[in-house]
């Protein structure tokens, strides 16, 4: 029987991939890769780019192409069999990666290239790959010996498995709690669009009434619109205690021990490599130069945001008290009364706005925006093998008609799909002989699906999310770099990788762009000027509260990694309490266990790096300010951003790319202005 994961395909054959294919494919590829690396090294030097790096890229690319669809399917079409196969491969892949990173002969071969005449013959991107490789060898423990080397490998394997277990627990806890409601009175306040989706969910289970759960579109509908305060509290408690020892599922998928182990192992890993803590290790591959610089940046932003956050909360409390008789505002009241306050202040509702953002119109409008920005044409390609009927595949062509890349778009929430939104690599751009391998991306969201004959309607926040992920996708797909190591987002410092994504968010607020992405789902009429004016007036509604919430996440993440003490353990909630005393304006109930589902840092790539969102927002706001000066669709400025940022990949530092576009180093004023937090003269 042929194994589809071993085929040299243009696009993954998703419909033919079965869980039983995964382990045999990975084992075979790893065995063949090891043999090939040994053969390369046994040939001996002098080592060259074409004799060493290119063959290694071939090996890496083959492994990536087999593993990428497996990891993706595990996230978007999760099943017990697939999860088991995926988790069985993690220690094998971790062992292989550590083995390569600690291969002294391979390290010596790269050093020979770096220190010999070959280096002078390399171009900028090739030199960056060699430099990064030497750095990564050191960060993989190549200099370690004996017990330390073996221990490093054990830690890498265990961390890989623990990260996966953390995410599995969050997914299971999110899927594991639903609320079946038959009394319509309990659902007073909910819009018909959300009720229709919940009715559809109940029908799928053969039940009357409505079924709501903890998948974000379902959860946020209750929290934002349900008049019943007790129902909101019930959902809040279930959501805020996911994968923890408390709450309605307390102890069932508890991440407490997983978090402790992850923090302990990261600290030990950092110590083995000569770093004082994991935060220092994390910054070795980032723009920020030291933990002190990161904390200074976050603390300074907190000082600027806190007065605005306090004002936001006081306004909300006064509104809930004076107009609704709520004497003490609770966490499960915030979204509900915030929506009511927004309607009160700006005379529009989220539902009114959603009517103008049917998903299909938003997607086609997004394509029109990048066409005007960069001269790109995006076309649907039929007949591509996908993992779900909701998924579509598109190709990107530039102004000269060259095919630059392709992407899968998977917009809607499903029970077997990981929550959140993300872009991931499917295939990376690289030169293979005389031809170029076209890059491919996965763009994944979790929006409310269509119900019955009605189209899917997006909240404006959803539109912003889609533009954000598409920005990541463009960064991956539009690269002109032809070497795997710095193609697309590879080699880009992690605290700069959000620049293209956050940059794209700005267009969701611009009149010219909104004309392209909006239209009433029934009549097609454009977003009325009066409604747009209200939306723009409300753009920075509660921006202070939103900013300090992000700073709470960033400071918690950075401090639990910087301040870890083996004698005292992770102290996650002790640290969180300290952070909240510093930057939060409203404390949640004692049972809140948000860190237990903080996938970015325990199950994703943002450990000691969550600050990147705010760090890169300084870059993105400042970059967009040039478009504000010259016109948001100014072709010359669009081409400059394409050429200096999106096409560069990781071939040079992110700061160099930013300065090449902006003409100077980044400044924070644009971020404060865009957030409505510039101090006013008084």
C-alpha positions in Angstrom: 0.0 0.0 0.0 1.4 3.4 -0.9 1.7 6.0 1.8 0.5 9.5 0.6 2.8 11.2 3.1 5.8 9.8 1.2 4.7 11.2 -2.1 6.4 14.2 -3.7 3.1 16.1 -4.1 2.4 19.7 -5.2 -0.4 20.0 -2.6 -1.1 17.6 0.3 -3.6 14.8 -0.6 -5.7 15.4 2.5 -8.5 12.9 1.6 -6.0 10.1 1.4 -4.1 10.8 4.6 -5.0 8.4 7.4 -3.7 8.1 11.0 -2.1 4.8 10.2 0.1 6.5 7.6 1.7 9.0 10.0 4.2 7.0 12.2 5.5 4.8 9.3 6.1 7.9 7.1 7.9 9.9 9.8 10.0 6.9 10.9 11.1 6.2 7.3 11.9 9.9 6.5 13.9 10.3 9.7 15.9 7.1 9.0 16.6 8.2 5.4 17.5 11.8 6.5 20.0 10.4 9.1 21.7 8.2 6.5 21.9 11.1 4.1 23.4 13.5 6.6 26.0 10.9 7.6 26.9 10.4 3.9 27.3 14.1 3.4 29.6 14.4 6.3 31.7 11.3 5.5 32.5 12.8 2.1 34.5 15.4 4.0 35.3 19.0 3.0 35.9 21.4 1.8 32.3 22.1 2.5 30.3 24.5 0.2 26.9 25.9 0.0 25.9 23.6 -2.8 27.5 20.6 -1.3 26.1 21.0 2.3 23.3 23.5 2.7 21.3 22.7 -0.4 21.2 18.9 0.3 20.2 19.6 3.9 17.4 21.9 2.7 16.2 19.0 0.5 16.0 16.8 3.6 14.3 19.4 5.7 11.8 20.2 3.0 10.8 16.6 2.6 10.2 16.2 6.3 8.3 19.5 6.4 6.0 18.4 3.6 5.1 15.2 5.3 4.7 16.6 8.8 2.9 19.8 7.9 -0.4 18.3 6.8 -0.4 16.0 9.9 0.1 18.8 12.3 -2.5 20.8 10.5 -5.1 18.0 10.5 -4.5 17.4 14.2 -5.5 21.1 14.8 -8.5 21.4 12.5 -9.9 17.8 12.2 -8.9 16.3 15.5 -9.7 12.7 16.2 -8.4 10.1 18.8 -6.6 8.1 16.1 -4.9 11.1 14.6 -4.0 12.6 18.0 -2.4 9.3 19.0 -0.4 9.1 15.8 0.7 12.8 16.1 1.7 12.5 19.7 3.7 9.2 18.9 5.8 11.2 16.5 6.6 14.1 18.7 9.5 12.5 20.6 10.9 11.1 17.4 10.9 14.5 15.7 12.3 16.2 18.9 15.0 13.6 19.1 16.0 14.1 15.5 16.0 17.9 15.8 18.2 17.8 18.9 20.4 15.2 17.3 21.0 17.5 14.3 21.4 20.6 16.5 24.0 18.7 18.6 25.9 17.1 15.6 29.4 18.3 16.2 30.6 17.3 12.7 27.7 19.2 11.1 28.5 22.2 13.3 32.1 22.0 12.2 31.1 21.9 8.5 29.0 25.1 8.9 31.9 26.7 10.8 34.2 25.8 7.9 31.9 27.6 5.5 31.6 30.6 7.8 35.4 30.9 8.4 36.6 30.0 4.9 36.6 31.6 1.4 33.2 30.2 0.6 31.5 32.8 2.9 32.8 35.7 0.8 31.1 34.1 -2.2 27.7 33.9 -0.6 24.9 36.5 -0.9 23.3 38.3 2.0 20.5 35.7 2.5 23.0 32.8 2.4 25.3 34.4 4.9 22.3 35.0 7.2 21.4 31.3 7.0 25.0 30.3 7.9 25.1 32.8 10.8 21.6 31.7 12.1 22.7 28.0 11.8 25.8 28.6 14.0 23.6 30.4 16.5 21.0 27.6 16.5 23.7 25.0 17.0 24.8 26.7 20.1 21.1 27.1 21.3 20.7 23.3 20.6 23.5 22.4 23.0 26.2 21.5 20.5 28.8 22.5 23.0 27.3 20.4 25.8 29.0 17.1 26.7 28.2 13.8 28.4 25.3 13.9 30.8 24.3 17.5 30.0 24.0 16.7 26.3 21.8 13.7 27.0 19.7 15.7 29.5 19.2 18.5 26.9 17.8 15.9 24.5 15.4 14.5 27.2 14.2 18.0 28.0 13.5 18.8 24.3 11.5 15.7 23.9 9.5 16.2 27.1 8.7 19.8 26.3 7.4 18.8 22.9 5.1 16.3 24.4 4.0 18.6 27.2 3.1 21.4 24.8 0.9 19.0 22.8 -0.7 17.7 26.0 -1.5 21.3 27.1 -3.2 22.0 23.8 -5.1 18.7 23.8 -6.4 19.4 27.3 -7.6 22.9 26.3 -9.3 21.5 23.2 -11.0 18.7 25.2 -12.1 21.0 27.9 -13.5 23.4 25.3 -15.4 20.6 23.6 -16.3 18.9 26.8 -18.8 21.5 28.2 -22.0 22.5 26.5 -25.3 23.8 27.7 -28.6 22.5 26.3 -31.3 25.1 26.6 -35.0 24.5 25.9 -36.5 27.5 27.6 -36.3 30.4 25.1 -36.9 32.9 27.8 -33.4 32.1 29.2 -32.0 33.3 25.9 -33.6 36.7 25.8 -31.3 39.3 24.2 -29.5 36.9 21.9 -29.6 37.9 18.2 -31.4 35.5 15.8 -28.1 34.8 13.9 -26.6 33.3 17.1 -29.8 31.4 18.0 -29.9 29.9 14.5 -26.4 28.5 14.9 -27.2 27.1 18.3 -30.5 25.6 17.0 -28.4 23.9 14.3 -26.1 22.5 16.9 -29.0 21.1 18.9 -30.5 19.5 15.7 -27.1 17.9 15.0 -27.4 16.2 18.4 -31.0 15.3 17.9 -32.2 17.6 20.6 -34.9 20.3 20.7 -34.1 23.9 21.6 -30.5 25.2 21.5 -27.0 24.1 22.3 -24.3 26.6 23.3 -20.7 25.7 24.2 -17.3 27.2 24.9 -16.1 27.5 21.3 -15.5 31.2 21.1 -18.3 32.3 18.7 -20.8 30.5 20.9 -19.3 31.7 24.2 -19.0 35.3 23.2 -22.6 35.4 21.9 -23.8 34.5 25.5 -21.4 36.9 27.2 -22.2 39.8 24.9 -26.0 39.5 24.5 -27.6 37.2 27.1 -29.8 39.3 29.4 -29.8 36.5 32.0 -27.0 37.4 34.4 -26.9 33.9 36.0 -26.5 32.3 32.6 -23.6 34.6 31.7 -21.9 33.7 35.0 -22.4 30.0 34.4 -20.7 30.3 31.0 -18.0 32.6 32.3 -17.1 30.1 35.1 -17.0 27.2 32.6 -14.8 29.1 30.2 -12.5 30.7 32.7 -11.7 27.4 34.4 -11.1 25.3 31.3 -8.3 22.7 31.7 -7.9 23.5 35.4 -8.5 21.8 38.8 -11.7 23.8 39.5 -15.0 24.8 37.8 -17.6 22.4 36.4 -15.0 20.2 34.8 -12.5 20.6 37.6 -9.6 18.1 37.4 -10.8 16.3 34.3 -8.3 17.9 31.9 -6.2 19.7 34.4 -3.1 21.5 33.1 -1.7 22.5 36.5 1.1 19.9 36.5 1.8 20.3 32.8 2.4 24.1 33.3 4.7 23.5 36.3 6.7 20.9 34.4 7.0 23.1 31.3 8.3 26.1 33.3 10.8 23.9 35.2 12.1 22.2 32.1 12.4 25.5 30.2 14.4 27.0 33.1 16.7 23.9 33.2 17.2 24.1 29.5 18.2 27.7 29.7 20.6 27.0 32.5 22.3 24.1 30.6 22.9 26.6 27.7 24.5 29.2 30.1 21.5 31.5 30.4 20.2 32.7 33.8 16.6 32.1 32.8 14.3 31.1 29.9 13.5 34.8 29.1 17.2 35.3 28.3 17.2 32.2 26.1 14.0 33.4 24.3 15.5 36.8 23.5 18.6 35.2 21.8 16.5 35.0 18.6 14.5 38.2 19.0 14.9 41.9 18.3 14.8 42.9 22.0 18.3 42.9 23.4 17.6 42.1 27.1 14.9 41.2 29.6 15.3 44.7 31.1 14.5 46.3 27.8 11.3 44.2 27.4 10.1 45.0 30.9 10.9 48.6 30.5 8.9 48.7 27.3 5.9 47.0 28.9 6.0 49.0 32.1 6.3 52.3 30.2 3.3 51.4 28.0 1.4 50.4 31.1 2.1 53.8 32.7 0.7 55.4 29.6 -2.4 53.1 29.3 -3.5 52.9 32.9 -5.1 56.3 33.2 -7.2 55.5 30.1 -8.1 52.0 31.4 -9.2 53.4 34.8 -11.4 56.0 33.0 -12.9 53.2 30.7 -13.8 51.1 33.7 -15.2 53.9 35.7 -17.4 54.9 32.8 -18.6 51.3 32.4 -19.3 50.9 36.2 -21.3 54.2 36.3 -23.3 53.2 33.2 -24.2 49.7 34.7 -25.0 51.3 38.0 -27.0 54.3 36.9 -28.9 52.9 34.0 -29.2 49.2 34.9 -29.0 49.1 38.7 -25.9 46.9 38.8 -24.1 48.0 42.0 -21.1 45.8 41.6 -19.8 45.0 38.1 -18.5 41.4 37.8 -16.3 39.8 35.1 -19.3 38.2 33.5 -20.9 41.6 33.1 -18.1 43.4 31.3 -18.8 42.2 27.7 -22.6 42.6 28.1 -22.6 46.1 29.5 -19.8 47.2 27.3 -22.0 46.3 24.3 -24.9 48.2 25.9 -22.7 51.2 26.6 -21.4 51.2 23.1 -24.9 51.2 21.8 -25.8 53.9 24.2 -22.9 56.2 23.4 -22.6 55.6 19.7 -26.1 54.5 18.8 -25.2 51.3 17.0 -24.9 47.6 17.9 -22.6 44.8 16.9 -25.6 43.1 15.2 -26.3 46.2 13.1 -22.6 46.2 12.0 -22.5 42.4 11.3 -25.3 42.8 8.7 -22.8 44.6 6.5 -20.0 42.0 6.8 -21.2 38.8 5.2 -18.1 36.5 5.1 -18.0 36.1 1.3 -18.1 39.9 0.8 -15.4 40.4 3.3 -13.1 37.8 1.7 -13.6 39.2 -1.8 -13.1 42.7 -0.4 -9.9 41.6 1.3 -8.6 40.3 -2.0 -9.5 43.7 -3.6 -7.6 45.5 -0.9 -4.4 43.7 -1.6 -4.9 44.1 -5.3 -5.0 47.8 -4.9 -2.1 47.8 -2.4 0.3 45.4 -4.2 -1.2 44.7 -7.6 -2.0 41.1 -6.7 -4.8 39.1 -8.2 -6.2 36.2 -6.1 -8.2 33.4 -7.8 -10.1 30.5 -6.5 -8.7 27.2 -7.7 -11.3 24.4 -7.9 -10.6 20.7 -7.6 -8.1 20.9 -4.8 -8.2 18.2 -2.2 -9.3 19.8 1.1 -10.0 18.5 4.6 -13.5 19.9 5.0 -16.2 21.2 2.6 -16.0 24.7 4.1 -12.3 25.0 3.0 -11.3 26.8 -0.2 -8.0 27.0 -2.0 -6.8 30.3 -3.7 -3.7 31.3 -5.7 -2.0 34.6 -5.7 -0.6 36.2 -9.0 1.4 39.4 -9.1 1.0 42.3 -11.6 3.2 40.4 -14.1 1.0 37.3 -13.9 3.6 35.3 -12.0 2.0 32.8 -9.5 3.5 33.7 -6.2 1.8 31.3 -3.8 -1.4 29.6 -2.7 -3.4 29.3 0.5 -6.2 27.3 2.1 -8.9 29.3 3.8 -10.8 27.6 6.7 -13.0 30.2 8.3 -15.6 28.5 10.6 -15.6 27.0 14.1 -16.1 23.2 14.4 -16.1 20.9 17.4 -13.0 19.1 16.3 -11.0 22.3 15.6 -8.6 24.1 17.8 -9.8 27.5 18.9 -8.3 30.8 17.8 -7.0 31.9 14.5 -3.6 31.3 12.9 -1.4 31.1 9.8 0.9 28.2 9.3 3.3 27.1 6.6 2.2 24.3 4.3 5.0 24.6 1.8 7.9 27.1 1.8 9.4 29.0 -1.2 12.8 27.8 -2.3 14.8 27.2 -5.5 14.9 23.5 -6.6 17.3 23.1 -9.5 16.1 25.4 -12.3 12.6 26.0 -10.8 11.0 27.7 -7.8 8.9 25.8 -5.3 5.7 27.9 -4.8 4.9 28.6 -1.1 1.5 27.6 0.3 -0.1 28.6 3.6 -2.9 27.5 5.9 -5.2 30.4 7.0 -7.4 29.3 9.9 -10.1 31.1 11.8 -13.0 30.2 14.1 -15.9 32.4 13.0 -19.6 31.7 13.5 -20.7 29.4 10.6 -23.7 30.1 8.3 -27.0 28.8 9.6 -29.7 27.5 7.2 -30.0 29.8 4.2 -28.4 32.8 5.9 -24.8 33.6 5.1 -22.1 33.8 7.8 -22.0 37.3 9.2 -18.7 38.5 10.8 -18.3 40.8 13.7 -16.0 43.7 12.9 -13.5 42.1 15.3 -13.7 39.0 13.1 -12.9 41.1 10.1 -9.8 42.5 11.9 -8.8 38.9 12.8 -9.1 37.8 9.1 -7.0 40.7 7.9 -4.4 39.9 10.7 -4.0 36.3 9.6 -3.9 37.3 6.0 -1.0 39.7 6.7 0.9 36.7 8.1 0.0 34.8 5.0 1.3 37.5 2.7 4.6 37.5 4.6 5.0 33.8 4.0 3.7 33.8 0.4 5.2 36.9 -1.1 8.9 36.3 -0.2 11.4 36.6 -3.0 14.0 34.7 -1.0 15.0 31.3 -2.6 16.6 29.6 0.4 14.6 27.7 2.9 16.2 29.0 6.1 15.2 32.7 5.6 12.2 32.3 3.2 8.9 33.9 4.2 8.6 34.2 8.0 11.6 31.9 8.6 14.5 33.6 10.2 12.4 36.7 11.1 12.8 37.7 14.7 9.7 36.5 16.6 9.0 39.9 18.1 8.8 41.4 14.6 6.8 38.6 12.9 3.5 40.4 13.9 4.5 43.5 11.9 2.8 42.5 8.6 -0.3 41.0 10.3 -1.0 44.0 12.6 -0.2 46.3 9.7 -3.1 44.8 7.7 -5.6 45.4 10.6 -5.4 49.1 10.0 -7.3 48.8 6.7 -10.4 47.5 8.5 -10.9 51.1 9.8 -10.3 53.0 6.5 -13.3 54.3 4.5 -11.8 53.4 1.2 -11.1 49.8 2.3 -14.4 49.4 4.1 -16.2 50.3 0.8 -14.5 47.2 -0.6 -15.1 44.7 2.2 -18.7 45.6 3.3 -22.2 45.4 1.9 -25.5 44.5 3.5 -26.0 40.7 3.3 -29.6 41.1 1.9 -29.5 44.3 -0.2 -25.8 44.7 -1.0 -26.1 48.4 0.0 -22.7 49.8 1.2 -22.0 50.5 4.8 -23.9 53.8 5.5 -21.7 56.9 6.2 -23.6 57.5 9.4 -22.8 54.0 10.7 -19.2 54.2 9.6 -18.9 57.5 11.4 -20.2 55.9 14.6 -17.8 53.0 14.2 -14.9 55.3 13.8 -16.0 57.3 16.8 -16.1 54.1 18.8 -12.8 52.7 17.4 -11.0 53.3 20.6 -13.9 52.4 22.8 -12.2 50.8 25.9 -8.8 50.9 24.2 -7.2 51.5 27.6 -8.8 48.4 29.1 -7.9 46.3 26.1 -4.3 47.5 26.3 -3.8 46.7 29.9 -5.3 43.3 29.4 -2.7 42.6 26.7 0.0 43.9 29.0 -1.2 41.7 31.8 -0.7 38.6 29.5 2.7 39.9 28.3 4.0 40.7 31.8 2.8 37.4 33.2 4.4 35.4 30.4 7.7 37.3 30.7 7.9 37.3 34.4 7.1 33.6 35.0 10.0 32.8 32.6 12.4 35.4 33.9 11.8 34.9 37.6 11.5 31.2 37.8 13.1 29.7 40.9 13.4 25.9 41.1 13.1 26.0 44.8 9.7 27.8 44.6 8.2 26.4 41.5 6.3 28.2 38.8 4.3 30.6 41.1 2.0 31.3 38.1 -0.9 32.7 40.1 1.2 34.5 42.6 3.0 36.3 39.8 -0.4 36.9 38.1 -1.7 38.6 41.2 1.4 40.8 41.3 1.0 41.7 37.7 -2.7 42.5 38.2 -1.9 44.8 41.1 0.4 46.7 38.7 -1.5 46.9 35.5 -5.1 45.6 35.9 -8.1 47.8 36.6 -10.5 45.0 37.4 -9.8 41.7 39.2 -11.6 38.5 38.1 -13.0 36.1 40.6 -10.6 33.9 42.6 -11.6 30.8 40.6 -10.4 32.3 37.3 -7.8 30.0 35.8 -6.9 31.9 32.6 -3.3 30.7 32.5 -4.5 27.0 32.3 -5.7 27.7 28.8 -3.0 30.2 27.7 -2.0 28.3 24.6 0.2 31.0 23.1 2.9 30.4 25.8 2.3 26.8 27.0 1.3 25.2 23.7 2.5 27.6 21.0 5.6 29.6 20.1 5.2 32.7 22.3 6.9 31.6 25.5 8.7 34.7 27.0 7.6 36.3 23.7 3.9 37.4 24.2 5.2 41.0 24.5 5.8 40.6 20.7 2.3 41.7 20.0 2.8 45.1 21.5 6.4 45.4 20.4 5.4 44.7 16.8 2.4 47.0 17.1 4.8 49.9 17.5 6.3 48.9 14.1 3.0 48.3 12.4 1.4 51.5 13.5 4.5 53.5 12.5 4.6 51.7 9.1 1.0 52.5 8.5 1.4 56.1 9.4 3.3 56.5 6.1 0.2 55.3 4.2 -1.9 57.8 6.2 0.4 60.6 5.0 0.5 59.5 1.4 -2.9 57.8 0.9 -3.8 54.3 2.1 -3.7 52.8 -1.4 -0.8 54.9 -2.6 0.9 52.5 -5.1 4.4 53.7 -4.6 4.2 53.2 -0.8 2.5 49.8 -1.2 5.3 48.7 -3.5 7.9 50.0 -1.0 6.3 47.9 1.8 6.1 44.9 -0.5 9.7 45.2 -1.6 11.3 46.2 1.7 9.3 44.1 4.2 7.1 41.4 2.7 9.5 40.1 0.1 12.6 40.2 2.3 11.8 37.2 4.5 14.5 36.8 7.2 17.4 37.6 4.9 18.3 40.6 7.0 17.3 41.9 10.4 13.7 43.1 10.9 15.0 46.5 12.0 17.0 46.9 8.7 13.8 46.0 6.7 11.7 48.5 8.7 14.3 51.3 8.3 14.5 50.5 4.5 10.8 51.1 4.3 10.3 54.0 6.8 13.6 55.8 6.4 14.2 55.8 10.2 13.9 53.7 13.3 10.4 53.0 14.8 8.6 55.6 17.0 5.8 54.8 19.5 3.6 57.9 18.8 1.6 56.3 16.0 0.6 53.4 18.3 -0.6 55.8 21.0 -2.5 57.9 18.4 -4.1 54.9 16.8 -5.2 53.7 20.3 -6.5 57.1 21.3 -3.9 57.3 24.2 -1.9 60.3 23.3 -1.7 62.6 26.4 -3.6 65.8 25.9 -2.4 69.2 27.1 -4.3 70.4 30.1 
